[in-house]
Amino acid sequence: MIVIKTITPDDVEAYWRLRLEALRDSPEAFGATYEASVGTPMESVKARIQVTEDQYVLGAFTGAGELVGMVGFRREESVKVQHKGFVWGMYVSPAARGQGVGRLLLQELLNRGRELDGLEQINLMVVTGNERARGLYLSLGFEVYGLERRALKYKGIYYDEELMVYTI
């Protein structure tokens, strides 16, 4: 059984272990690198996961309390773009993949987005070669609106990203 809940500063150690796993497991999928992140002080990590209505990280926890997936949401702050939010840091541990964990995380994120006053769209970026994630996003109603070629470069390899939007 998987329970989706907001990650709080009390979950910081489990969150950071999973985040570092994500950066090692799928370095092409994230803007950050494991090498640059591994030394981050825990107080800085806690500050990043402070919870508000407009900013949070959701976690997928097993019945035993193990964190096996996560996704972040942040609403834009500037007056002209407050109608938008974005998804970041989506990751499901390899052992939990294929069990609907990513779908549960994103469904909860979209449900919360529908409740936010004035939020009209949620954006995300996905590396074009990540067919599993891309398929999940499309199945939930995200639409491709653009392509950023060479969006990321890691160890000499470029990765293109599709830009997607979910309209509330």
C-alpha positions as a printed NumPy array, in Angstrom:
array([[  0.   ,   0.   ,   0.   ],
       [  1.302,   3.446,  -0.939],
       [  0.384,   6.585,   0.987],
       [  0.921,  10.008,  -0.614],
       [  1.621,  12.812,   1.83 ],
       [  3.468,  16.087,   2.058],
       [  7.121,  15.731,   2.962],
       [  7.922,  17.865,   5.999],
       [ 11.23 ,  18.842,   7.587],
       [ 10.761,  15.771,   9.836],
       [ 11.221,  13.638,   6.687],
       [ 14.35 ,  15.478,   5.595],
       [ 16.77 ,  12.566,   5.912],
       [ 14.564,  10.146,   3.93 ],
       [ 13.887,  12.86 ,   1.359],
       [ 17.579,  13.65 ,   0.929],
       [ 18.538,   9.965,   0.582],
       [ 15.941,   9.576,  -2.188],
       [ 16.962,  12.827,  -3.868],
       [ 20.617,  11.751,  -3.98 ],
       [ 19.529,   8.331,  -5.284],
       [ 17.592,  10.11 ,  -8.041],
       [ 20.615,  12.185,  -9.022],
       [ 22.802,   9.057,  -9.197],
       [ 20.2  ,   6.85 , -10.901],
       [ 18.945,   9.323, -13.509],
       [ 21.492,  12.134, -13.845],
       [ 20.119,  13.168, -17.258],
       [ 16.692,  13.908, -15.776],
       [ 17.641,  16.646, -13.33 ],
       [ 19.267,  20.05 , -13.491],
       [ 21.279,  19.319, -10.338],
       [ 24.099,  16.795, -10.127],
       [ 24.924,  14.276,  -7.429],
       [ 28.469,  15.608,  -7.209],
       [ 27.33 ,  19.172,  -6.528],
       [ 24.514,  18.127,  -4.182],
       [ 26.01 ,  15.438,  -1.954],
       [ 27.723,  17.928,   0.365],
       [ 24.668,  20.13 ,   0.899],
       [ 24.144,  20.844,   4.622],
       [ 20.958,  19.315,   6.041],
       [ 19.76 ,  22.75 ,   7.187],
       [ 19.806,  23.921,   3.559],
       [ 17.835,  20.848,   2.524],
       [ 15.255,  21.527,   5.262],
       [ 14.874,  25.085,   4.003],
       [ 14.152,  23.791,   0.481],
       [ 11.295,  21.582,   1.626],
       [  9.411,  24.131,   3.693],
       [  5.715,  23.621,   3.116],
       [  3.26 ,  26.285,   1.997],
       [  0.102,  26.145,  -0.084],
       [  2.148,  27.258,  -3.096],
       [  5.257,  25.122,  -2.553],
       [  5.675,  21.555,  -1.344],
       [  7.152,  18.147,  -2.027],
       [  4.893,  15.105,  -2.034],
       [  6.231,  11.741,  -0.962],
       [  5.069,   8.221,  -1.726],
       [  5.494,   6.108,   1.409],
       [  5.123,   2.346,   1.699],
       [  3.088,   0.792,   4.503],
       [  6.405,   0.295,   6.313],
       [  7.097,   4.037,   6.076],
       [  9.783,   3.864,   3.379],
       [  9.91 ,   6.835,   1.007],
       [  9.931,   5.417,  -2.552],
       [  8.835,   8.374,  -4.684],
       [  8.587,  12.138,  -4.696],
       [  7.504,  15.127,  -6.732],
       [  7.834,  18.838,  -6.061],
       [  5.448,  21.691,  -6.868],
       [  6.034,  25.411,  -6.823],
       [  3.754,  28.211,  -7.866],
       [  5.28 ,  31.156,  -9.668],
       [  5.491,  34.238,  -7.452],
       [  5.553,  37.261,  -9.757],
       [  2.184,  38.961, -10.351],
       [  2.186,  38.309, -14.09 ],
       [  2.896,  34.586, -13.76 ],
       [  1.055,  33.619, -10.555],
       [ -1.451,  31.727, -12.679],
       [  1.262,  29.115, -13.32 ],
       [  2.937,  26.462, -11.241],
       [  5.542,  23.866, -12.121],
       [  6.483,  20.305, -11.343],
       [ 10.061,  19.531, -10.357],
       [ 12.083,  16.633,  -9.   ],
       [  9.758,  13.797, -10.032],
       [ 11.34 ,  10.456,  -9.147],
       [ 10.29 ,   6.926,  -8.253],
       [ 12.835,   4.457,  -6.879],
       [ 13.552,   1.582,  -9.316],
       [ 12.129,  -1.032,  -6.915],
       [  8.78 ,   0.821,  -6.843],
       [  8.439,   1.51 , -10.567],
       [  5.623,  -0.07 , -12.544],
       [  3.278,  -0.012,  -9.549],
       [  1.468,   3.277, -10.231],
       [  3.474,   5.304,  -7.703],
       [  4.261,   8.115, -10.146],
       [  0.613,   8.309, -11.187],
       [ -0.509,   8.579,  -7.545],
       [  1.999,  11.349,  -6.874],
       [  0.976,  13.379,  -9.911],
       [ -2.746,  12.856,  -9.371],
       [ -2.4  ,  14.294,  -5.87 ],
       [ -0.34 ,  17.217,  -7.191],
       [ -2.958,  17.961,  -9.869],
       [ -5.804,  17.653,  -7.349],
       [ -4.097,  20.177,  -5.094],
       [ -3.456,  22.436,  -8.074],
       [ -7.163,  22.49 ,  -8.92 ],
       [ -7.839,  23.782,  -5.398],
       [ -5.401,  26.712,  -5.611],
       [ -7.225,  29.963,  -6.237],
       [ -6.143,  31.524,  -9.519],
       [ -3.893,  28.666, -10.663],
       [ -4.614,  27.997, -14.333],
       [ -1.785,  25.787, -15.521],
       [  0.99 ,  23.502, -14.333],
       [  4.15 ,  23.16 , -16.409],
       [  6.922,  20.603, -16.479],
       [  9.931,  19.574, -18.54 ],
       [ 10.843,  15.998, -19.41 ],
       [ 13.927,  14.621, -21.145],
       [ 12.768,  13.365, -24.543],
       [ 14.289,   9.921, -24.077],
       [ 12.366,   9.266, -20.863],
       [  9.434,   7.517, -22.525],
       [  7.977,   6.11 , -19.308],
       [  7.681,   9.538, -17.666],
       [  6.575,  11.181, -20.901],
       [  3.807,   8.601, -21.331],
       [  2.623,   9.115, -17.759],
       [  2.422,  12.879, -18.186],
       [  0.513,  12.599, -21.46 ],
       [ -1.904,  10.056, -19.956],
       [ -2.734,  12.506, -17.163],
       [ -3.601,  15.303, -19.579],
       [ -0.336,  17.192, -19.997],
       [  0.228,  18.49 , -23.53 ],
       [  3.514,  19.173, -25.304],
       [  3.919,  22.84 , -26.23 ],
       [  7.577,  23.014, -27.109],
       [ 11.002,  21.466, -27.311],
       [ 14.192,  22.834, -25.873],
       [ 17.097,  21.33 , -27.744],
       [ 20.258,  20.733, -25.749],
       [ 18.445,  21.763, -22.563],
       [ 20.881,  19.869, -20.354],
       [ 24.497,  18.871, -20.803],
       [ 26.048,  16.247, -18.575],
       [ 29.456,  14.636, -19.057],
       [ 29.609,  15.924, -22.618],
       [ 26.192,  14.627, -23.663],
       [ 23.288,  16.919, -24.517],
       [ 19.676,  16.125, -23.607],
       [ 16.609,  17.672, -25.207],
       [ 13.559,  18.418, -23.071],
       [  9.924,  18.6  , -24.027],
       [  7.96 ,  21.378, -22.391],
       [  4.526,  20.265, -21.2  ],
       [  1.515,  22.011, -19.727],
       [ -1.558,  20.83 , -17.838],
       [ -4.459,  23.254, -18.077],
       [ -6.707,  23.388, -15.026]])
